[in-house]
Amino acid sequence: MNPLYQLRASITRAVFCAVAGLALAAVPARAQSCRGPDQSSAHMLAYLKKLVASPDTVDQAARWDLFIPEFDSSRVTLETSTRVCDKVLAAFKTTLPADFPTPLPTSLYVAKVDKVYVAMAPVAGAHTYPYAVIDSRYTVLSTYAQ
């Protein structure tokens, strides 16, 4: 193969890669609507795992009131699907009161409990956080603060 042709092909590939890299770098990163595992999510999951499996009548009443099913606690998981979290976030925002501290949340902790999602938005400086229970059609079933 002609060395001049090889050099030209190499330069063309390098220019293409550089332009493609610049084009990708120019696209702003999309905010992640699912919050990842940390101390807050661990606390939330521990609470939900206790609640869904508890035989205690107070916990059973709380599950009933909140539309959280009795469920195998080992299958309560932190949701990581951006598609799901985007829809849960949209539903969650409809539950916030008019005097909710701004800015509105752009990400949530979302736990999957059987066929419902339990969403929680951390609020800086707050002693309690708003929660919502949302079904698989992204309809809000209940809200509470903890």
N, CA, C and O atoms as a GROMACS GRO file, in nm:
protein
  584
    1MET      N    1   0.085  -0.118   0.000
    1MET     CA    2   0.000   0.000   0.000
    1MET      C    3   0.090   0.124   0.000
    1MET      O    4   0.196   0.125   0.062
    2ASN      N    5   0.047   0.224  -0.067
    2ASN     CA    6   0.121   0.348  -0.081
    2ASN      C    7   0.133   0.417   0.055
    2ASN      O    8   0.032   0.439   0.122
    3PRO      N    9   0.258   0.452   0.097
    3PRO     CA   10   0.276   0.519   0.226
    3PRO      C   11   0.203   0.653   0.235
    3PRO      O   12   0.155   0.690   0.342
    4LEU      N   13   0.194   0.725   0.125
    4LEU     CA   14   0.123   0.852   0.125
    4LEU      C   15  -0.027   0.831   0.151
    4LEU      O   16  -0.090   0.908   0.222
    5TYR      N   17  -0.082   0.724   0.091
    5TYR     CA   18  -0.224   0.690   0.113
    5TYR      C   19  -0.247   0.653   0.259
    5TYR      O   20  -0.346   0.695   0.318
    6GLN      N   21  -0.155   0.574   0.319
    6GLN     CA   22  -0.168   0.534   0.459
    6GLN      C   23  -0.163   0.656   0.551
    6GLN      O   24  -0.239   0.665   0.647
    7LEU      N   25  -0.073   0.751   0.521
    7LEU     CA   26  -0.062   0.872   0.600
    7LEU      C   27  -0.191   0.954   0.591
    7LEU      O   28  -0.242   1.004   0.692
    8ARG      N   29  -0.243   0.966   0.469
    8ARG     CA   30  -0.367   1.042   0.449
    8ARG      C   31  -0.483   0.977   0.524
    8ARG      O   32  -0.563   1.047   0.587
    9ALA      N   33  -0.494   0.844   0.519
    9ALA     CA   34  -0.600   0.771   0.589
    9ALA      C   35  -0.587   0.790   0.740
    9ALA      O   36  -0.688   0.806   0.809
   10SER      N   37  -0.465   0.788   0.792
   10SER     CA   38  -0.442   0.808   0.935
   10SER      C   39  -0.483   0.948   0.979
   10SER      O   40  -0.546   0.966   1.084
   11ILE      N   41  -0.446   1.047   0.898
   11ILE     CA   42  -0.482   1.185   0.931
   11ILE      C   43  -0.633   1.204   0.926
   11ILE      O   44  -0.691   1.271   1.012
   12THR      N   45  -0.698   1.145   0.826
   12THR     CA   46  -0.844   1.154   0.813
   12THR      C   47  -0.911   1.094   0.937
   12THR      O   48  -1.004   1.153   0.992
   13ARG      N   49  -0.865   0.975   0.980
   13ARG     CA   50  -0.922   0.911   1.099
   13ARG      C   51  -0.900   0.998   1.223
   13ARG      O   52  -0.991   1.012   1.305
   14ALA      N   53  -0.782   1.056   1.236
   14ALA     CA   54  -0.751   1.139   1.353
   14ALA      C   55  -0.841   1.262   1.356
   14ALA      O   56  -0.893   1.298   1.462
   15VAL      N   57  -0.860   1.326   1.241
   15VAL     CA   58  -0.946   1.444   1.234
   15VAL      C   59  -1.090   1.406   1.266
   15VAL      O   60  -1.159   1.477   1.340
   16PHE      N   61  -1.137   1.294   1.210
   16PHE     CA   62  -1.273   1.249   1.236
   16PHE      C   63  -1.294   1.224   1.385
   16PHE      O   64  -1.394   1.266   1.443
   17CYS      N   65  -1.198   1.155   1.448
   17CYS     CA   66  -1.210   1.126   1.592
   17CYS      C   67  -1.209   1.254   1.674
   17CYS      O   68  -1.283   1.265   1.772
   18ALA      N   69  -1.125   1.349   1.636
   18ALA     CA   70  -1.119   1.475   1.710
   18ALA      C   71  -1.250   1.552   1.697
   18ALA      O   72  -1.300   1.606   1.796
   19VAL      N   73  -1.306   1.558   1.576
   19VAL     CA   74  -1.433   1.629   1.555
   19VAL      C   75  -1.545   1.558   1.630
   19VAL      O   76  -1.629   1.623   1.692
   20ALA      N   77  -1.548   1.425   1.623
   20ALA     CA   78  -1.651   1.350   1.695
   20ALA      C   79  -1.640   1.373   1.845
   20ALA      O   80  -1.741   1.388   1.913
   21GLY      N   81  -1.518   1.375   1.896
   21GLY     CA   82  -1.496   1.399   2.038
   21GLY      C   83  -1.544   1.537   2.080
   21GLY      O   84  -1.605   1.552   2.185
   22LEU      N   85  -1.516   1.638   1.998
   22LEU     CA   86  -1.563   1.773   2.028
   22LEU      C   87  -1.715   1.782   2.025
   22LEU      O   88  -1.776   1.850   2.107
   23ALA      N   89  -1.776   1.712   1.929
   23ALA     CA   90  -1.922   1.714   1.919
   23ALA      C   91  -1.984   1.651   2.042
   23ALA      O   92  -2.084   1.701   2.094
   24LEU      N   93  -1.927   1.541   2.089
   24LEU     CA   94  -1.981   1.475   2.208
   24LEU      C   95  -1.958   1.560   2.332
   24LEU      O   96  -2.043   1.566   2.421
   25ALA      N   97  -1.843   1.626   2.338
   25ALA     CA   98  -1.812   1.710   2.454
   25ALA      C   99  -1.904   1.831   2.460
   25ALA      O  100  -1.929   1.885   2.568
   26ALA      N  101  -1.955   1.875   2.346
   26ALA     CA  102  -2.041   1.993   2.343
   26ALA      C  103  -2.182   1.964   2.392
   26ALA      O  104  -2.256   2.056   2.426
   27VAL      N  105  -2.221   1.836   2.396
   27VAL     CA  106  -2.354   1.799   2.443
   27VAL      C  107  -2.353   1.803   2.596
   27VAL      O  108  -2.274   1.731   2.657
   28PRO      N  109  -2.437   1.884   2.658
   28PRO     CA  110  -2.437   1.892   2.803
   28PRO      C  111  -2.481   1.760   2.865
   28PRO      O  112  -2.568   1.691   2.812
   29ALA      N  113  -2.421   1.726   2.977
   29ALA     CA  114  -2.456   1.602   3.047
   29ALA      C  115  -2.597   1.614   3.102
   29ALA      O  116  -2.635   1.718   3.155
   30ARG      N  117  -2.673   1.509   3.090
   30ARG     CA  118  -2.810   1.506   3.140
   30ARG      C  119  -2.807   1.476   3.289
   30ARG      O  120  -2.734   1.387   3.334
   31ALA      N  121  -2.884   1.548   3.364
   31ALA     CA  122  -2.890   1.526   3.508
   31ALA      C  123  -2.949   1.389   3.536
   31ALA      O  124  -3.043   1.346   3.470
   32GLN      N  125  -2.893   1.322   3.634
   32GLN     CA  126  -2.940   1.190   3.673
   32GLN      C  127  -3.055   1.207   3.772
   32GLN      O  128  -3.038   1.270   3.876
   33SER      N  129  -3.172   1.152   3.740
   33SER     CA  130  -3.287   1.168   3.827
   33SER      C  131  -3.290   1.064   3.940
   33SER      O  132  -3.361   1.083   4.038
   34CYS      N  133  -3.213   0.957   3.927
   34CYS     CA  134  -3.202   0.857   4.034
   34CYS      C  135  -3.082   0.890   4.122
   34CYS      O  136  -2.970   0.904   4.072
   35ARG      N  137  -3.104   0.903   4.248
   35ARG     CA  138  -2.990   0.919   4.340
   35ARG      C  139  -2.933   0.782   4.370
   35ARG      O  140  -3.007   0.685   4.387
   36GLY      N  141  -2.805   0.776   4.377
   36GLY     CA  142  -2.736   0.649   4.399
   36GLY      C  143  -2.728   0.610   4.545
   36GLY      O  144  -2.775   0.681   4.634
   37PRO      N  145  -2.667   0.495   4.568
   37PRO     CA  146  -2.657   0.447   4.707
   37PRO      C  147  -2.566   0.536   4.791
   37PRO      O  148  -2.456   0.574   4.749
   38ASP      N  149  -2.612   0.568   4.910
   38ASP     CA  150  -2.535   0.643   5.008
   38ASP      C  151  -2.601   0.620   5.144
   38ASP      O  152  -2.686   0.532   5.158
   39GLN      N  153  -2.563   0.698   5.243
   39GLN     CA  154  -2.617   0.680   5.378
   39GLN      C  155  -2.768   0.705   5.383
   39GLN      O  156  -2.840   0.633   5.452
   40SER      N  157  -2.816   0.806   5.311
   40SER     CA  158  -2.960   0.835   5.312
   40SER      C  159  -3.040   0.722   5.248
   40SER      O  160  -3.145   0.684   5.300
   41SER      N  161  -2.992   0.670   5.136
   41SER     CA  162  -3.065   0.561   5.071
   41SER      C  163  -3.060   0.435   5.157
   41SER      O  164  -3.157   0.359   5.160
   42ALA      N  165  -2.949   0.412   5.226
   42ALA     CA  166  -2.938   0.295   5.314
   42ALA      C  167  -3.040   0.304   5.427
   42ALA      O  168  -3.103   0.205   5.463
   43HIS      N  169  -3.056   0.425   5.483
   43HIS     CA  170  -3.154   0.445   5.590
   43HIS      C  171  -3.295   0.422   5.537
   43HIS      O  172  -3.376   0.355   5.601
   44MET      N  173  -3.324   0.478   5.419
   44MET     CA  174  -3.457   0.462   5.357
   44MET      C  175  -3.487   0.314   5.331
   44MET      O  176  -3.596   0.265   5.364
   45LEU      N  177  -3.391   0.243   5.273
   45LEU     CA  178  -3.413   0.100   5.242
   45LEU      C  179  -3.430   0.018   5.369
   45LEU      O  180  -3.513  -0.072   5.374
   46ALA      N  181  -3.352   0.048   5.472
   46ALA     CA  182  -3.365  -0.025   5.600
   46ALA      C  183  -3.504  -0.006   5.658
   46ALA      O  184  -3.566  -0.101   5.705
   47TYR      N  185  -3.554   0.119   5.656
   47TYR     CA  186  -3.688   0.146   5.706
   47TYR      C  187  -3.793   0.070   5.627
   47TYR      O  188  -3.882   0.007   5.685
   48LEU      N  189  -3.783   0.075   5.494
   48LEU     CA  190  -3.882   0.008   5.410
   48LEU      C  191  -3.877  -0.143   5.426
   48LEU      O  192  -3.981  -0.209   5.427
   49LYS      N  193  -3.758  -0.198   5.437
   49LYS     CA  194  -3.745  -0.344   5.455
   49LYS      C  195  -3.809  -0.389   5.586
   49LYS      O  196  -3.873  -0.494   5.591
   50LYS      N  197  -3.793  -0.308   5.690
   50LYS     CA  198  -3.858  -0.339   5.818
   50LYS      C  199  -4.009  -0.328   5.803
   50LYS      O  200  -4.083  -0.414   5.849
   51LEU      N  201  -4.054  -0.220   5.739
   51LEU     CA  202  -4.197  -0.194   5.727
   51LEU      C  203  -4.269  -0.302   5.646
   51LEU      O  204  -4.376  -0.347   5.687
   52VAL      N  205  -4.213  -0.343   5.533
   52VAL     CA  206  -4.285  -0.436   5.444
   52VAL      C  207  -4.296  -0.576   5.501
   52VAL      O  208  -4.386  -0.651   5.463
   53ALA      N  209  -4.206  -0.613   5.590
   53ALA     CA  210  -4.207  -0.750   5.643
   53ALA      C  211  -4.256  -0.760   5.786
   53ALA      O  212  -4.268  -0.869   5.841
   54SER      N  213  -4.284  -0.646   5.848
   54SER     CA  214  -4.319  -0.646   5.989
   54SER      C  215  -4.458  -0.705   6.015
   54SER      O  216  -4.554  -0.670   5.946
   55PRO      N  217  -4.469  -0.794   6.115
   55PRO     CA  218  -4.600  -0.845   6.155
   55PRO      C  219  -4.670  -0.753   6.255
   55PRO      O  220  -4.786  -0.777   6.291
   56ASP      N  221  -4.601  -0.650   6.300
   56ASP     CA  222  -4.656  -0.557   6.398
   56ASP      C  223  -4.780  -0.487   6.343
   56ASP      O  224  -4.781  -0.444   6.227
   57THR      N  225  -4.884  -0.477   6.424
   57THR     CA  226  -5.009  -0.419   6.377
   57THR      C  227  -4.997  -0.271   6.341
   57THR      O  228  -5.067  -0.223   6.252
   58VAL      N  229  -4.908  -0.198   6.409
   58VAL     CA  230  -4.887  -0.057   6.376
   58VAL      C  231  -4.824  -0.046   6.237
   58VAL      O  232  -4.866   0.037   6.157
   59ASP      N  233  -4.724  -0.130   6.209
   59ASP     CA  234  -4.660  -0.130   6.077
   59ASP      C  235  -4.758  -0.176   5.969
   59ASP      O  236  -4.758  -0.122   5.858
   60GLN      N  237  -4.841  -0.273   6.002
   60GLN     CA  238  -4.941  -0.319   5.906
   60GLN      C  239  -5.039  -0.207   5.872
   60GLN      O  240  -5.076  -0.188   5.756
   61ALA      N  241  -5.079  -0.132   5.973
   61ALA     CA  242  -5.170  -0.019   5.950
   61ALA      C  243  -5.102   0.089   5.866
   61ALA      O  244  -5.165   0.148   5.778
   62ALA      N  245  -4.976   0.114   5.893
   62ALA     CA  246  -4.902   0.213   5.814
   62ALA      C  247  -4.893   0.168   5.668
   62ALA      O  248  -4.913   0.249   5.577
   63ARG      N  249  -4.863   0.040   5.646
   63ARG     CA  250  -4.858  -0.012   5.508
   63ARG      C  251  -4.992   0.008   5.439
   63ARG      O  252  -4.999   0.052   5.324
   64TRP      N  253  -5.098  -0.024   5.510
   64TRP     CA  254  -5.233  -0.010   5.455
   64TRP      C  255  -5.263   0.135   5.418
   64TRP      O  256  -5.312   0.164   5.308
   65ASP      N  257  -5.233   0.227   5.510
   65ASP     CA  258  -5.259   0.369   5.486
   65ASP      C  259  -5.177   0.426   5.371
   65ASP      O  260  -5.224   0.512   5.297
   66LEU      N  261  -5.055   0.377   5.356
   66LEU     CA  262  -4.964   0.431   5.255
   66LEU      C  263  -4.968   0.355   5.122
   66LEU      O  264  -4.901   0.394   5.027
   67PHE      N  265  -5.046   0.248   5.116
   67PHE     CA  266  -5.054   0.164   4.995
   67PHE      C  267  -4.920   0.096   4.964
   67PHE      O  268  -4.883   0.079   4.847
   68ILE      N  269  -4.849   0.059   5.070
   68ILE     CA  270  -4.725  -0.017   5.054
   68ILE      C  271  -4.757  -0.162   5.084
   68ILE      O  272  -4.807  -0.192   5.192
   69PRO      N  273  -4.729  -0.254   4.991
   69PRO     CA  274  -4.767  -0.393   5.013
   69PRO      C  275  -4.677  -0.465   5.114
   69PRO      O  276  -4.561  -0.428   5.134
   70GLU      N  277  -4.733  -0.569   5.175
   70GLU     CA  278  -4.650  -0.661   5.251
   70GLU      C  279  -4.566  -0.733   5.147
   70GLU      O  280  -4.619  -0.774   5.043
   71PHE      N  281  -4.438  -0.749   5.172
   71PHE     CA  282  -4.350  -0.796   5.066
   71PHE      C  283  -4.224  -0.856   5.127
   71PHE      O  284  -4.190  -0.830   5.242
   72ASP      N  285  -4.156  -0.937   5.048
   72ASP     CA  286  -4.028  -0.998   5.088
   72ASP      C  287  -3.925  -0.885   5.099
   72ASP      O  288  -3.890  -0.823   4.998
   73SER      N  289  -3.876  -0.859   5.219
   73SER     CA  290  -3.786  -0.746   5.240
   73SER      C  291  -3.654  -0.759   5.162
   73SER      O  292  -3.590  -0.658   5.133
   74SER      N  293  -3.615  -0.879   5.129
   74SER     CA  294  -3.490  -0.896   5.053
   74SER      C  295  -3.504  -0.848   4.909
   74SER      O  296  -3.404  -0.833   4.838
   75ARG      N  297  -3.626  -0.824   4.866
   75ARG     CA  298  -3.650  -0.780   4.728
   75ARG      C  299  -3.682  -0.631   4.718
   75ARG      O  300  -3.722  -0.584   4.611
   76VAL      N  301  -3.666  -0.557   4.827
   76VAL     CA  302  -3.680  -0.411   4.824
   76VAL      C  303  -3.546  -0.358   4.772
   76VAL      O  304  -3.442  -0.383   4.831
   77THR      N  305  -3.551  -0.283   4.661
   77THR     CA  306  -3.427  -0.240   4.597
   77THR      C  307  -3.429  -0.091   4.564
   77THR      O  308  -3.535  -0.029   4.555
   78LEU      N  309  -3.310  -0.036   4.548
   78LEU     CA  310  -3.295   0.102   4.505
   78LEU      C  311  -3.306   0.105   4.354
   78LEU      O  312  -3.232   0.034   4.285
   79GLU      N  313  -3.396   0.186   4.302
   79GLU     CA  314  -3.418   0.195   4.156
   79GLU      C  315  -3.303   0.271   4.092
   79GLU      O  316  -3.256   0.371   4.145
   80THR      N  317  -3.258   0.223   3.975
   80THR     CA  318  -3.148   0.288   3.905
   80THR      C  319  -3.184   0.327   3.762
   80THR      O  320  -3.102   0.389   3.693
   81SER      N  321  -3.301   0.291   3.716
   81SER     CA  322  -3.341   0.322   3.579
   81SER      C  323  -3.378   0.469   3.567
   81SER      O  324  -3.470   0.517   3.634
   82THR      N  325  -3.306   0.542   3.481
   82THR     CA  326  -3.335   0.684   3.461
   82THR      C  327  -3.476   0.703   3.406
   82THR      O  328  -3.545   0.798   3.444
   83ARG      N  329  -3.519   0.614   3.318
   83ARG     CA  330  -3.653   0.624   3.261
   83ARG      C  331  -3.759   0.618   3.372
   83ARG      O  332  -3.851   0.699   3.374
   84VAL      N  333  -3.744   0.523   3.462
   84VAL     CA  334  -3.839   0.509   3.574
   84VAL      C  335  -3.829   0.630   3.667
   84VAL      O  336  -3.931   0.688   3.704
   85CYS      N  337  -3.708   0.669   3.703
   85CYS     CA  338  -3.691   0.780   3.796
   85CYS      C  339  -3.743   0.912   3.738
   85CYS      O  340  -3.798   0.994   3.812
   86ASP      N  341  -3.727   0.933   3.609
   86ASP     CA  342  -3.782   1.053   3.546
   86ASP      C  343  -3.934   1.059   3.564
   86ASP      O  344  -3.989   1.164   3.597
   87LYS      N  345  -4.001   0.946   3.543
   87LYS     CA  346  -4.146   0.942   3.556
   87LYS      C  347  -4.190   0.954   3.702
   87LYS      O  348  -4.290   1.020   3.732
   88VAL      N  349  -4.116   0.891   3.791
   88VAL     CA  350  -4.147   0.902   3.934
   88VAL      C  351  -4.127   1.046   3.979
   88VAL      O  352  -4.208   1.099   4.054
   89LEU      N  353  -4.020   1.110   3.934
   89LEU     CA  354  -3.993   1.249   3.970
   89LEU      C  355  -4.105   1.342   3.922
   89LEU      O  356  -4.147   1.430   3.996
   90ALA      N  357  -4.152   1.321   3.801
   90ALA     CA  358  -4.261   1.404   3.748
   90ALA      C  359  -4.386   1.388   3.835
   90ALA      O  360  -4.452   1.486   3.868
   91ALA      N  361  -4.419   1.264   3.872
   91ALA     CA  362  -4.536   1.241   3.958
   91ALA      C  363  -4.513   1.300   4.097
   91ALA      O  364  -4.603   1.360   4.155
   92PHE      N  365  -4.392   1.282   4.149
   92PHE     CA  366  -4.358   1.331   4.283
   92PHE      C  367  -4.376   1.482   4.292
   92PHE      O  368  -4.429   1.533   4.391
   93LYS      N  369  -4.331   1.554   4.191
   93LYS     CA  370  -4.339   1.700   4.193
   93LYS      C  371  -4.483   1.750   4.204
   93LYS      O  372  -4.507   1.860   4.255
   94THR      N  373  -4.578   1.672   4.157
   94THR     CA  374  -4.719   1.713   4.167
   94THR      C  375  -4.770   1.710   4.310
   94THR      O  376  -4.874   1.768   4.341
   95THR      N  377  -4.697   1.643   4.399
   95THR     CA  378  -4.741   1.630   4.538
   95THR      C  379  -4.686   1.740   4.628
   95THR      O  380  -4.731   1.754   4.742
   96LEU      N  381  -4.591   1.817   4.578
   96LEU     CA  382  -4.525   1.915   4.664
   96LEU      C  383  -4.614   2.036   4.689
   96LEU      O  384  -4.681   2.084   4.598
   97PRO      N  385  -4.616   2.084   4.812
   97PRO     CA  386  -4.699   2.200   4.844
   97PRO      C  387  -4.643   2.327   4.779
   97PRO      O  388  -4.526   2.332   4.740
   98ALA      N  389  -4.726   2.427   4.769
   98ALA     CA  390  -4.687   2.554   4.706
   98ALA      C  391  -4.571   2.620   4.781
   98ALA      O  392  -4.492   2.692   4.721
   99ASP      N  393  -4.562   2.596   4.912
   99ASP     CA  394  -4.455   2.659   4.991
   99ASP      C  395  -4.331   2.570   5.004
   99ASP      O  396  -4.247   2.593   5.092
  100PHE      N  397  -4.320   2.469   4.918
  100PHE     CA  398  -4.202   2.382   4.922
  100PHE      C  399  -4.077   2.465   4.895
  100PHE      O  400  -4.076   2.548   4.805
  101PRO      N  401  -3.970   2.441   4.974
  101PRO     CA  402  -3.849   2.521   4.954
  101PRO      C  403  -3.792   2.500   4.813
  101PRO      O  404  -3.781   2.387   4.765
  102THR      N  405  -3.757   2.609   4.750
  102THR     CA  406  -3.698   2.598   4.617
  102THR      C  407  -3.548   2.582   4.630
  102THR      O  408  -3.492   2.624   4.732
  103PRO      N  409  -3.481   2.526   4.536
  103PRO     CA  410  -3.534   2.476   4.409
  103PRO      C  411  -3.603   2.340   4.429
  103PRO      O  412  -3.576   2.268   4.524
  104LEU      N  413  -3.692   2.310   4.335
  104LEU     CA  414  -3.758   2.181   4.339
  104LEU      C  415  -3.656   2.070   4.315
  104LEU      O  416  -3.554   2.093   4.249
  105PRO      N  417  -3.682   1.951   4.366
  105PRO     CA  418  -3.585   1.843   4.347
  105PRO      C  419  -3.569   1.806   4.200
  105PRO      O  420  -3.665   1.807   4.122
  106THR      N  421  -3.447   1.773   4.164
  106THR     CA  422  -3.418   1.725   4.029
  106THR      C  423  -3.377   1.579   4.032
  106THR      O  424  -3.356   1.517   3.928
  107SER      N  425  -3.367   1.524   4.152
  107SER     CA  426  -3.337   1.381   4.167
  107SER      C  427  -3.398   1.331   4.296
  107SER      O  428  -3.423   1.407   4.390
  108LEU      N  429  -3.422   1.202   4.299
  108LEU     CA  430  -3.488   1.138   4.414
  108LEU      C  431  -3.419   1.007   4.448
  108LEU      O  432  -3.348   0.948   4.367
  109TYR      N  433  -3.442   0.965   4.571
  109TYR     CA  434  -3.414   0.826   4.605
  109TYR      C  435  -3.543   0.751   4.572
  109TYR      O  436  -3.650   0.791   4.618
  110VAL      N  437  -3.533   0.646   4.496
  110VAL     CA  438  -3.652   0.571   4.457
  110VAL      C  439  -3.628   0.424   4.490
  110VAL      O  440  -3.533   0.362   4.442
  111ALA      N  441  -3.716   0.370   4.573
  111ALA     CA  442  -3.709   0.228   4.608
  111ALA      C  443  -3.823   0.154   4.539
  111ALA      O  444  -3.935   0.204   4.531
  112LYS      N  445  -3.792   0.037   4.489
  112LYS     CA  446  -3.893  -0.048   4.427
  112LYS      C  447  -3.939  -0.148   4.533
  112LYS      O  448  -3.859  -0.224   4.588
  113VAL      N  449  -4.070  -0.146   4.560
  113VAL     CA  450  -4.130  -0.237   4.657
  113VAL      C  451  -4.246  -0.307   4.587
  113VAL      O  452  -4.355  -0.250   4.576
  114ASP      N  453  -4.223  -0.427   4.541
  114ASP     CA  454  -4.322  -0.503   4.466
  114ASP      C  455  -4.362  -0.423   4.342
  114ASP      O  456  -4.280  -0.403   4.253
  115LYS      N  457  -4.487  -0.377   4.335
  115LYS     CA  458  -4.535  -0.304   4.217
  115LYS      C  459  -4.549  -0.154   4.240
  115LYS      O  460  -4.613  -0.085   4.161
  116VAL      N  461  -4.490  -0.105   4.348
  116VAL     CA  462  -4.494   0.039   4.375
  116VAL      C  463  -4.352   0.092   4.394
  116VAL      O  464  -4.258   0.017   4.421
  117TYR      N  465  -4.342   0.223   4.378
  117TYR     CA  466  -4.216   0.293   4.404
  117TYR      C  467  -4.237   0.383   4.524
  117TYR      O  468  -4.341   0.448   4.537
  118VAL      N  469  -4.138   0.387   4.612
  118VAL     CA  470  -4.140   0.481   4.723
  118VAL      C  471  -4.029   0.580   4.694
  118VAL      O  472  -3.911   0.544   4.686
  119ALA      N  473  -4.067   0.707   4.680
  119ALA     CA  474  -3.972   0.812   4.643
  119ALA      C  475  -3.952   0.907   4.760
  119ALA      O  476  -4.046   0.938   4.833
  120MET      N  477  -3.827   0.953   4.775
  120MET     CA  478  -3.795   1.047   4.881
  120MET      C  479  -3.702   1.154   4.825
  120MET      O  480  -3.605   1.124   4.755
  121ALA      N  481  -3.733   1.278   4.855
  121ALA     CA  482  -3.649   1.390   4.812
  121ALA      C  483  -3.578   1.449   4.934
  121ALA      O  484  -3.644   1.499   5.026
  122PRO      N  485  -3.447   1.442   4.935
  122PRO     CA  486  -3.376   1.506   5.046
  122PRO      C  487  -3.384   1.658   5.033
  122PRO      O  488  -3.367   1.713   4.924
  123VAL      N  489  -3.410   1.723   5.143
  123VAL     CA  490  -3.419   1.869   5.144
  123VAL      C  491  -3.311   1.919   5.239
  123VAL      O  492  -3.309   1.884   5.357
  124ALA      N  493  -3.220   2.000   5.186
  124ALA     CA  494  -3.109   2.051   5.266
  124ALA      C  495  -3.160   2.124   5.390
  124ALA      O  496  -3.247   2.210   5.381
  125GLY      N  497  -3.106   2.088   5.504
  125GLY     CA  498  -3.140   2.155   5.629
  125GLY      C  499  -3.271   2.112   5.692
  125GLY      O  500  -3.307   2.162   5.799
  126ALA      N  501  -3.343   2.021   5.629
  126ALA     CA  502  -3.473   1.977   5.684
  126ALA      C  503  -3.454   1.862   5.782
  126ALA      O  504  -3.359   1.784   5.771
  127HIS      N  505  -3.545   1.853   5.877
  127HIS     CA  506  -3.542   1.742   5.972
  127HIS      C  507  -3.629   1.626   5.926
  127HIS      O  508  -3.612   1.513   5.972
  128THR      N  509  -3.722   1.654   5.838
  128THR     CA  510  -3.804   1.549   5.778
  128THR      C  511  -3.799   1.565   5.626
  128THR      O  512  -3.777   1.675   5.574
  129TYR      N  513  -3.820   1.455   5.557
  129TYR     CA  514  -3.816   1.456   5.412
  129TYR      C  515  -3.950   1.412   5.356
  129TYR      O  516  -4.016   1.326   5.414
  130PRO      N  517  -3.992   1.471   5.243
  130PRO     CA  518  -4.117   1.428   5.181
  130PRO      C  519  -4.099   1.295   5.107
  130PRO      O  520  -3.999   1.272   5.039
  131TYR      N  521  -4.199   1.210   5.122
  131TYR     CA  522  -4.203   1.081   5.055
  131TYR      C  523  -4.332   1.074   4.974
  131TYR      O  524  -4.430   1.140   5.006
  132ALA      N  525  -4.331   0.992   4.870
  132ALA     CA  526  -4.453   0.962   4.796
  132ALA      C  527  -4.448   0.815   4.755
  132ALA      O  528  -4.342   0.762   4.722
  133VAL      N  529  -4.563   0.752   4.757
  133VAL     CA  530  -4.577   0.615   4.708
  133VAL      C  531  -4.648   0.625   4.574
  133VAL      O  532  -4.756   0.684   4.564
  134ILE      N  533  -4.588   0.568   4.472
  134ILE     CA  534  -4.633   0.584   4.334
  134ILE      C  535  -4.644   0.447   4.270
  134ILE      O  536  -4.554   0.365   4.283
  135ASP      N  537  -4.754   0.423   4.200
  135ASP     CA  538  -4.772   0.290   4.139
  135ASP      C  539  -4.698   0.278   4.006
  135ASP      O  540  -4.633   0.373   3.961
  136SER      N  541  -4.708   0.162   3.944
  136SER     CA  542  -4.634   0.135   3.820
  136SER      C  543  -4.687   0.213   3.700
  136SER      O  544  -4.624   0.214   3.594
  137ARG      N  545  -4.802   0.278   3.716
  137ARG     CA  546  -4.853   0.368   3.610
  137ARG      C  547  -4.820   0.513   3.643
  137ARG      O  548  -4.868   0.605   3.576
  138TYR      N  549  -4.739   0.532   3.746
  138TYR     CA  550  -4.689   0.662   3.789
  138TYR      C  551  -4.800   0.753   3.841
  138TYR      O  552  -4.801   0.874   3.818
  139THR      N  553  -4.893   0.689   3.912
  139THR     CA  554  -5.000   0.760   3.981
  139THR      C  555  -4.962   0.764   4.129
  139THR      O  556  -4.922   0.663   4.187
  140VAL      N  557  -4.974   0.882   4.190
  140VAL     CA  558  -4.941   0.896   4.331
  140VAL      C  559  -5.052   0.830   4.414
  140VAL      O  560  -5.170   0.862   4.399
  141LEU      N  561  -5.011   0.739   4.501
  141LEU     CA  562  -5.106   0.669   4.588
  141LEU      C  563  -5.115   0.734   4.725
  141LEU      O  564  -5.223   0.740   4.783
  142SER      N  565  -5.001   0.782   4.777
  142SER     CA  566  -5.000   0.845   4.908
  142SER      C  567  -4.874   0.928   4.924
  142SER      O  568  -4.778   0.914   4.848
  143THR      N  569  -4.878   1.016   5.024
  143THR     CA  570  -4.762   1.097   5.058
  143THR      C  571  -4.746   1.097   5.209
  143THR      O  572  -4.843   1.080   5.283
  144TYR      N  573  -4.625   1.117   5.254
  144TYR     CA  574  -4.599   1.129   5.397
  144TYR      C  575  -4.463   1.195   5.415
  144TYR      O  576  -4.387   1.210   5.320
  145ALA      N  577  -4.433   1.233   5.538
  145ALA     CA  578  -4.303   1.291   5.571
  145ALA      C  579  -4.242   1.209   5.684
  145ALA      O  580  -4.312   1.161   5.774
  146GLN      N  581  -4.112   1.193   5.676
  146GLN     CA  582  -4.042   1.119   5.782
  146GLN      C  583  -3.911   1.188   5.809
  146GLN      O  584  -3.835   1.143   5.894
   0.00000   0.00000   0.00000
